[in-house]
């Protein structure tokens, strides 16, 4: 299993492609404003996209979802509590980012502890509200995709629709219990590990 991080865009959003080099099966996580790079990588590696996983419903993480769904004929997955954000542009902030009335619905809704299987690629859902009501992380093997919940040295903001400080603290505590060697791939910024964040991230150090 391999991970390709794609983040060359004006909003510094990280999109990820998780793929198997043998089967060529691939899953796209948070297709933001990286459409060309995502398509080029998939084509160059002869990958077979199987689904789109969304960590939450903000426009900077979902902007290219519909065009990729239509291109590859694949389903969209989001937590049940964030589907309303996909369906209402004023909640996903599309107008604020210049995308107008961009709205759609997910094909599949997941919840905490669900296992999302795409042949040999299996993702455990970890519901991590705080940034949004349905914010979620995805764990595959020892790799954790944390969206806008946990960053390298910081966390996602809690002052937007669906945000909640207490929920964020509980979510960070949940993540702190994972193995310290777990790799963290966030929605913005550089990658890290749970161990490094417990040592250096003030929001993780002060969970008590």
Backbone bond lengths (Angstrom), bond angles and torsions (degrees), N, CA, C in turn:
res aa  C-N    CA-C-N  psi(-1)  N-CA   C-N-CA  omega(-1)  CA-C   N-CA-C  phi
1 X - - - 1.451 - - 1.531 109.52 -
2 X 1.324 115.63 133.75 1.460 121.41 -178.68 1.527 109.89 -125.87
3 X 1.326 115.55 157.60 1.460 121.58 177.92 1.517 109.03 -128.27
4 X 1.319 116.11 129.65 1.464 121.67 173.58 1.523 108.28 -113.04
5 X 1.310 115.28 123.24 1.469 121.36 178.16 1.517 109.16 -96.89
6 X 1.323 116.34 129.22 1.457 121.57 -179.27 1.526 107.54 -125.20
7 X 1.335 116.87 115.39 1.456 119.00 -175.58 1.509 115.08 -143.63
8 X 1.311 116.84 26.67 1.456 120.06 -177.98 1.529 109.89 -90.57
9 X 1.322 116.68 80.53 1.463 120.64 -178.40 1.516 110.08 -150.66
10 X 1.314 116.30 167.49 1.462 120.92 -172.73 1.524 113.83 -70.12
11 X 1.330 117.90 -14.41 1.457 120.44 179.39 1.531 112.40 -104.17
12 X 1.319 117.12 3.82 1.473 122.20 179.89 1.529 111.63 52.87
13 X 1.322 116.18 39.50 1.462 121.83 177.26 1.521 109.15 -91.93
14 X 1.327 116.07 135.86 1.457 120.51 177.27 1.526 110.55 -92.89
15 X 1.326 115.79 120.74 1.453 121.50 166.65 1.526 107.14 -100.99
16 X 1.331 116.52 153.38 1.460 120.01 -178.89 1.520 110.05 -132.69
17 X 1.332 114.63 145.11 1.457 121.87 170.53 1.524 107.26 -119.05
18 X 1.313 115.90 117.56 1.463 122.01 177.85 1.519 106.61 -102.81
19 X 1.338 117.72 126.13 1.457 118.59 -172.46 1.518 111.66 -147.29
20 X 1.319 114.57 159.53 1.456 122.72 176.19 1.525 108.06 -105.15
21 X 1.312 116.76 124.71 1.463 120.71 -175.78 1.519 112.78 -68.69
22 X 1.316 117.57 -23.24 1.464 120.28 -178.38 1.526 111.29 -87.47
23 X 1.328 116.59 -53.53 1.469 120.00 -177.64 1.519 112.51 -80.49
24 X 1.360 116.61 -20.62 1.470 123.80 -176.72 1.529 112.51 71.46
25 X 1.325 116.80 7.80 1.453 120.96 176.64 1.525 108.99 -66.40
26 X 1.350 117.18 140.83 1.461 120.37 -175.52 1.518 111.29 -144.44
27 X 1.330 114.94 147.50 1.464 122.43 175.28 1.521 107.88 -126.32
28 X 1.319 116.02 136.28 1.466 122.33 -179.71 1.528 108.59 -102.01
29 X 1.327 116.48 130.35 1.465 121.48 178.95 1.530 109.22 -114.26
30 X 1.337 115.69 126.41 1.464 123.47 176.93 1.534 113.47 51.30
31 X 1.329 117.27 66.33 1.474 119.21 177.09 1.523 110.61 -73.34
32 X 1.287 115.66 97.72 1.462 121.53 -173.56 1.520 110.59 -89.40
33 X 1.310 117.36 -110.92 1.468 120.85 179.44 1.528 108.73 -110.38
34 X 1.309 114.30 49.28 1.469 121.67 -176.42 1.533 111.74 -124.19
35 X 1.322 117.37 27.63 1.468 121.14 -170.90 1.533 112.07 -54.43
36 X 1.313 117.44 -52.53 1.466 120.80 -175.50 1.528 111.42 -61.07
37 X 1.325 116.43 -45.20 1.462 120.37 -179.49 1.527 111.47 -65.20
38 X 1.341 116.65 -38.87 1.465 120.24 179.12 1.522 110.43 -64.20
39 X 1.326 116.32 -48.50 1.463 120.80 -178.64 1.526 110.69 -63.16
40 X 1.322 116.81 -42.57 1.467 120.21 179.99 1.523 111.17 -62.43
41 X 1.333 117.04 -42.81 1.468 120.15 -179.16 1.523 110.43 -65.04
42 X 1.321 116.79 -44.49 1.464 120.85 179.12 1.525 110.69 -61.00
43 X 1.300 116.62 -43.20 1.466 120.43 -179.43 1.525 111.49 -67.39
44 X 1.320 116.35 -44.77 1.464 120.19 -177.28 1.526 112.57 -65.00
45 X 1.329 116.76 -30.48 1.465 121.29 179.88 1.529 112.64 -97.07
46 X 1.334 116.72 0.76 1.471 121.40 -178.15 1.526 111.93 54.85
47 X 1.327 115.67 42.64 1.452 120.69 -177.77 1.531 111.55 -81.93
48 X 1.342 114.67 161.03 1.466 121.53 179.58 1.530 108.49 -119.94
49 X 1.335 117.24 95.02 1.468 119.80 -179.36 1.527 111.79 -59.53
50 X 1.336 115.25 137.02 1.465 120.65 -176.38 1.521 113.15 -119.23
51 X 1.334 118.11 -15.76 1.451 120.05 -178.95 1.511 111.77 179.61
52 X 1.341 115.19 164.48 1.461 122.48 177.76 1.521 107.94 -121.82
53 X 1.331 116.91 119.29 1.460 122.13 178.21 1.528 109.09 -103.10
54 X 1.330 115.94 131.82 1.462 121.17 179.51 1.522 109.57 -114.12
55 X 1.333 116.18 127.22 1.465 119.92 178.56 1.521 111.39 -74.21
56 X 1.324 117.36 -27.51 1.467 121.63 176.82 1.523 108.62 -168.88
57 X 1.345 115.81 -178.58 1.458 119.51 -167.96 1.503 118.11 -102.80
58 X 1.313 120.69 19.64 1.464 121.16 178.45 1.530 111.72 -80.75
59 X 1.312 115.58 146.18 1.465 121.87 -171.77 1.525 112.92 -58.78
60 X 1.341 117.49 -33.79 1.467 118.21 -178.50 1.523 112.51 -69.64
61 X 1.336 117.22 -6.76 1.466 120.99 176.38 1.529 113.29 -114.21
62 X 1.332 117.02 -6.30 1.470 120.05 -174.76 1.519 113.42 -125.82
63 X 1.331 118.08 1.80 1.467 121.43 -168.17 1.525 114.12 -56.57
64 X 1.319 117.94 -35.32 1.467 121.04 -176.36 1.527 113.05 -101.22
65 X 1.325 116.63 11.18 1.459 120.16 -174.47 1.525 112.48 -61.69
66 X 1.318 117.37 -50.93 1.469 120.33 -175.17 1.522 111.85 -65.67
67 X 1.330 118.05 -42.20 1.464 119.61 -178.37 1.528 110.88 -65.77
68 X 1.333 117.49 -34.74 1.465 120.07 177.65 1.524 111.12 -74.73
69 X 1.327 116.62 -36.79 1.465 119.74 175.76 1.530 110.07 -59.69
70 X 1.328 116.42 -46.11 1.465 120.60 -178.85 1.519 111.70 -68.19
71 X 1.323 117.18 -36.33 1.471 120.03 -178.61 1.519 111.52 -66.64
72 X 1.339 116.38 -42.46 1.468 120.35 -173.04 1.527 113.99 -106.70
73 X 1.324 117.71 -4.82 1.459 120.12 178.98 1.513 113.15 64.03
74 X 1.338 116.90 41.60 1.463 121.56 -175.85 1.527 110.75 -116.56
75 X 1.336 115.49 161.79 1.462 121.69 -176.70 1.520 112.20 -87.37
76 X 1.349 113.71 157.11 1.457 123.50 176.07 1.530 108.26 -103.87
77 X 1.338 116.45 140.38 1.461 122.49 179.25 1.528 109.23 -127.16
78 X 1.355 116.48 131.99 1.466 121.04 175.51 1.530 108.55 -150.82
79 X 1.316 116.86 160.22 1.469 120.52 177.70 1.527 109.58 -65.10
80 X 1.307 114.87 145.38 1.462 120.31 -176.34 1.529 113.13 -56.56
81 X 1.344 117.41 -30.32 1.463 119.72 -177.53 1.524 114.08 -83.20
82 X 1.330 117.98 -6.90 1.470 120.34 178.27 1.521 112.95 -108.61
83 X 1.330 118.92 -1.10 1.458 119.45 -179.55 1.525 111.27 -63.61
84 X 1.344 116.90 -31.27 1.457 119.80 178.37 1.524 111.16 -60.64
85 X 1.320 117.08 -30.96 1.458 120.44 178.91 1.521 111.19 -69.36
86 X 1.331 116.51 -37.18 1.465 119.63 176.01 1.517 110.80 -63.56
87 X 1.326 116.26 -34.19 1.462 121.61 -172.93 1.528 113.88 -85.46
88 X 1.330 117.10 -10.27 1.474 120.37 -177.35 1.521 109.80 -132.53
89 X 1.320 116.13 112.15 1.462 120.93 -174.99 1.519 112.38 -62.96
90 X 1.338 117.89 -29.38 1.467 118.66 179.51 1.522 111.20 -69.84
91 X 1.339 117.41 -22.07 1.458 120.85 177.22 1.522 112.05 -88.80
92 X 1.336 117.45 -35.02 1.478 118.84 179.33 1.524 112.56 -84.96
93 X 1.349 116.38 -3.46 1.471 123.59 173.67 1.516 114.11 72.25
94 X 1.325 117.33 21.47 1.465 120.33 178.66 1.532 112.73 -55.99
95 X 1.337 120.08 -46.54 1.470 119.23 179.53 1.526 112.79 -60.56
96 X 1.326 117.21 -36.37 1.462 121.45 -179.41 1.522 111.46 -62.66
97 X 1.331 116.62 -33.69 1.461 121.64 -178.38 1.527 112.61 -95.93
98 X 1.340 117.22 8.56 1.453 121.12 176.96 1.507 115.68 81.72
99 X 1.356 117.30 20.83 1.459 120.84 -179.86 1.529 112.97 -101.67
100 X 1.320 117.11 5.55 1.453 119.74 177.57 1.518 112.98 64.66
101 X 1.323 115.39 -141.30 1.469 120.91 -175.86 1.531 110.10 -93.72
102 X 1.330 116.38 66.25 1.456 120.44 179.41 1.524 109.13 -88.51
103 X 1.316 115.92 115.49 1.462 119.85 179.06 1.524 109.52 -150.91
104 X 1.323 116.18 151.94 1.458 122.60 179.22 1.524 107.09 -165.31
105 X 1.308 117.34 178.23 1.461 121.41 178.57 1.526 109.61 -121.76
106 X 1.314 115.57 152.55 1.457 120.92 177.57 1.523 110.79 -75.51
107 X 1.326 115.98 150.84 1.466 121.01 175.05 1.515 111.20 -80.83
108 X 1.341 116.35 -29.99 1.459 121.35 -176.28 1.523 109.72 -138.42
109 X 1.326 116.36 133.45 1.455 122.15 178.22 1.528 108.86 -109.45
110 X 1.316 115.89 131.31 1.456 119.19 178.94 1.525 110.23 -114.96
111 X 1.326 115.38 171.31 1.465 122.21 177.63 1.524 108.74 -138.23
112 X 1.321 115.20 177.54 1.464 120.97 -177.13 1.526 111.53 -56.22
113 X 1.329 115.06 136.33 1.472 123.94 176.83 1.524 114.34 73.83
114 X 1.316 118.83 2.38 1.468 119.45 174.01 1.520 109.44 -63.24
115 X 1.325 115.90 151.47 1.458 121.82 174.72 1.517 107.96 -112.01
116 X 1.324 116.04 117.12 1.457 121.83 -179.56 1.526 108.22 -98.31
117 X 1.313 115.93 115.85 1.462 121.26 -172.85 1.523 111.43 -111.82
118 X 1.310 115.39 128.31 1.461 123.13 175.52 1.527 106.52 -127.60
119 X 1.324 114.85 81.63 1.461 121.99 -170.29 1.529 108.90 56.12
120 X 1.319 118.29 -115.79 1.463 120.59 -175.41 1.529 113.72 -87.51
121 X 1.323 117.41 -2.10 1.460 121.14 177.07 1.522 108.14 -96.31
122 X 1.336 116.67 114.49 1.461 121.22 -174.58 1.525 109.48 -124.86
123 X 1.323 115.90 121.70 1.458 122.25 -177.12 1.526 110.46 -113.07
124 X 1.324 116.18 127.26 1.465 120.69 172.35 1.517 108.48 -87.42
125 X 1.332 116.52 131.55 1.459 121.79 177.92 1.524 109.66 -85.96
126 X 1.327 116.09 131.37 1.459 122.16 174.26 1.523 106.97 -121.11
127 X 1.320 117.40 108.62 1.458 121.14 -179.97 1.524 108.91 -71.14
128 X 1.329 116.52 120.89 1.464 121.51 -177.63 1.524 109.96 -130.84
129 X 1.332 117.97 71.99 1.466 120.34 177.77 1.523 110.84 -65.80
130 X 1.317 115.12 161.31 1.458 121.07 -178.71 1.511 109.95 143.85
131 X 1.333 115.95 -53.15 1.468 120.61 173.21 1.526 109.00 -78.54
132 X 1.332 116.71 -43.04 1.463 124.15 170.98 1.531 107.36 -139.17
133 X 1.332 116.42 169.53 1.463 120.14 -179.14 1.526 111.77 -63.27
134 X 1.328 116.00 -38.09 1.458 120.23 -175.42 1.506 113.94 -110.44
135 X 1.322 116.78 25.55 1.455 119.26 177.14 1.520 110.41 -57.38
136 X 1.337 116.30 141.20 1.462 119.96 -176.71 1.519 110.50 -143.73
137 X 1.328 114.64 151.27 1.459 122.29 171.64 1.522 107.90 -112.94
138 X 1.322 115.97 156.82 1.462 121.34 -179.62 1.523 109.14 -123.96
139 X 1.332 116.02 125.35 1.463 121.64 179.64 1.516 109.69 -109.71
140 X 1.332 115.98 125.40 1.460 121.62 173.78 1.524 107.12 -133.96
141 X 1.324 115.75 121.73 1.463 122.20 -172.45 1.534 108.67 54.11
142 X 1.320 119.62 -120.06 1.469 120.63 179.82 1.524 111.64 -108.46
143 X 1.326 116.46 26.08 1.462 121.90 -176.86 1.514 109.61 -117.31
144 X 1.339 115.95 130.20 1.452 122.46 -176.04 1.523 110.06 -120.97
145 X 1.326 116.19 120.85 1.459 121.77 176.62 1.530 107.15 -96.14
146 X 1.335 116.49 115.72 1.461 120.25 -166.97 1.524 114.86 -106.81
147 X 1.328 118.40 2.16 1.464 119.52 176.72 1.515 111.53 53.10
148 X 1.351 116.41 -131.67 1.459 120.63 179.00 1.524 111.87 -104.18
149 X 1.327 116.26 27.52 1.466 120.08 173.12 1.517 109.88 -86.92
150 X 1.320 117.04 -58.43 1.468 121.81 -175.96 1.520 110.47 -124.64
151 X 1.333 115.02 126.67 1.464 122.19 175.65 1.530 109.28 -111.19
152 X 1.321 114.51 171.09 1.460 120.99 171.52 1.532 107.51 -69.79
153 X 1.328 117.12 104.10 1.457 121.88 178.19 1.507 115.78 85.25
154 X 1.326 117.52 1.01 1.458 118.80 -177.33 1.526 109.81 -156.40
155 X 1.347 115.79 -170.71 1.465 122.00 178.29 1.530 108.77 -141.55
156 X 1.322 115.86 170.79 1.455 120.76 177.53 1.525 111.52 -73.49
157 X 1.308 116.14 154.61 1.461 121.32 179.81 1.526 110.64 -71.10
158 X 1.319 115.95 155.20 1.458 120.85 -176.76 1.526 112.86 -121.09
159 X 1.332 116.94 12.54 1.465 120.38 -174.29 1.520 113.49 -100.67
160 X 1.330 118.24 7.47 1.453 121.64 176.79 1.521 109.86 -97.32
161 X 1.331 116.65 175.88 1.463 120.32 -178.98 1.531 110.85 -54.14
162 X 1.328 115.99 129.69 1.457 120.79 179.52 1.505 114.87 84.94
163 X 1.332 117.77 -5.44 1.452 120.75 179.88 1.515 111.99 -76.89
164 X 1.338 116.61 152.28 1.446 120.61 -178.05 1.526 109.16 -160.93
165 X 1.327 116.78 122.84 1.462 121.07 -176.65 1.527 112.62 -62.07
166 X 1.323 116.62 -45.16 1.461 119.55 -177.72 1.528 111.46 -66.87
167 X 1.322 116.66 -38.56 1.453 119.80 177.04 1.530 110.62 -64.22
168 X 1.336 115.97 -38.23 1.459 119.61 178.89 1.524 110.72 -64.12
169 X 1.317 118.23 -43.27 1.463 120.93 178.86 1.524 111.01 -60.29
170 X 1.336 115.93 -42.29 1.469 119.97 178.78 1.514 111.40 -64.48
171 X 1.332 116.75 -38.43 1.465 120.68 179.27 1.519 111.20 -67.79
172 X 1.323 117.06 -40.99 1.461 120.24 178.24 1.524 110.52 -64.73
173 X 1.333 116.64 -38.46 1.463 119.58 176.66 1.528 110.37 -61.93
174 X 1.330 116.75 -41.73 1.464 120.84 178.42 1.529 110.36 -59.19
175 X 1.327 116.97 -44.31 1.464 120.51 -179.57 1.524 111.56 -68.78
176 X 1.332 116.90 -31.32 1.464 120.29 -177.64 1.527 112.59 -64.97
177 X 1.315 117.26 -17.87 1.460 121.64 -177.83 1.522 113.09 -83.42
178 X 1.337 117.02 -9.71 1.461 119.57 179.17 1.524 110.30 -76.10
179 X 1.318 114.92 160.04 1.458 120.94 -178.69 1.524 110.71 -51.47
180 X 1.333 115.96 137.51 1.460 120.41 -176.78 1.525 112.88 -63.63
181 X 1.332 116.82 -21.54 1.464 119.77 179.49 1.529 112.45 -84.59
182 X 1.337 117.06 -3.06 1.468 120.11 179.87 1.514 109.82 -60.72
183 X 1.322 116.65 127.10 1.461 122.16 179.22 1.523 109.41 -77.05
184 X 1.327 116.64 134.27 1.456 122.72 179.47 1.526 109.12 -107.59
185 X 1.336 116.03 119.24 1.460 122.05 173.55 1.529 107.55 -111.05
186 X 1.330 117.89 103.13 1.460 121.27 -174.60 1.528 113.51 -86.53
187 X 1.321 114.68 171.10 1.467 120.51 179.24 1.514 113.46 -74.69
188 X 1.328 117.02 -18.36 1.465 123.09 176.87 1.523 107.77 -143.94
189 X 1.308 116.48 144.31 1.448 120.45 172.81 1.516 114.79 85.79
190 X 1.334 114.21 -170.02 1.461 121.69 -174.12 1.518 111.46 -79.14
191 X 1.315 115.23 157.35 1.457 121.40 176.99 1.521 110.34 -75.83
192 X 1.334 116.11 166.56 1.450 121.39 -176.04 1.527 108.73 -156.33
193 X 1.319 116.64 -159.96 1.461 122.99 171.71 1.523 108.25 -137.24
194 X 1.321 116.38 161.10 1.462 119.57 176.05 1.522 110.20 -59.72
195 X 1.326 117.37 -41.93 1.464 121.01 179.63 1.515 112.78 -59.96
196 X 1.334 116.41 -44.14 1.462 120.25 179.63 1.521 111.19 -64.30
197 X 1.330 116.15 -38.85 1.464 119.04 -179.78 1.525 111.70 -69.36
198 X 1.320 117.28 -35.40 1.459 120.10 176.99 1.530 111.04 -63.92
199 X 1.337 116.30 -29.66 1.456 120.69 179.95 1.527 112.84 -85.15
200 X 1.322 117.25 -41.67 1.463 120.96 -166.55 1.532 115.39 -112.45
201 X 1.317 118.36 -17.78 1.461 120.43 -177.50 1.532 109.00 -89.52
202 X 1.338 117.85 115.05 1.467 120.18 -175.58 1.528 113.09 -59.74
203 X 1.328 117.66 -28.84 1.457 120.72 179.98 1.530 111.67 -73.83
204 X 1.324 116.20 -27.12 1.465 120.27 177.10 1.527 110.90 -85.38
205 X 1.330 117.52 -35.29 1.464 121.29 179.74 1.525 112.12 -65.69
206 X 1.321 115.60 -30.63 1.459 119.89 -172.83 1.522 113.45 -103.13
207 X 1.326 116.45 29.99 1.461 120.11 -177.58 1.526 112.80 -64.84
208 X 1.323 117.63 -30.04 1.455 119.72 -179.23 1.518 110.67 -71.65
